[in-house]
Amino acid sequence: MENRVSGESAYPKLDGLDISQLAVLDLFNRNVANNLLNASSKKEPYAKAAMLLHGFMPIAQLYVVISGAGFVPGTKAEESVYFKNMLLEMGERIAGMPKVYEQDGKGEEALVSLHYFKGGSDWYIVEKDSEKEQCQAYGYAVLNGDEDNAEMGYISLVELTSIGVELDLHFNPCSLLEVKAEREHASERGRGGR
């Protein structure tokens, strides 16, 4: 839909894309995954991984990974093996993630499976929603680098993936204690410490 006076989209903007574009990307990603499922048994693991990632990865980032893997018609990526492996690895990680309350009582020994970031803010996901449709997760949030007010709590994945965050594809799962220690170490380096 276009505003006839200004020529701009009449849909609300969200991280540079309007809602109509996001809906098309969402539908497109689902269609690509469904086509993969129907195409051949060789592609089935990739399609299942793409469907798992759908609730955890921002739509535009998922599109890049699926395109990089060579599953978007008309694309042929040189790094397709890398992206295919990434797709499978992230799908396996998400499938095996603890669900809400499964790490209850572990405190800082709880396993952090995913890391999202944007600007100076970071979200570390410890447990995923127990429902099939991923709407929220439980984790540790550090907003605008404010370590003093960082806290554990429920995090809306729907909101998170819609505000332009990125899922850190190079994050290695580790304990919450290790995440905090690394953040402290990085903070000390930033203040001129070792």
Order of alpha helices (4+ residues) and beta strands (2+ residues): beta-beta-alpha-alpha-alpha-alpha-beta-beta-beta-beta-beta-alpha-beta-beta-alpha
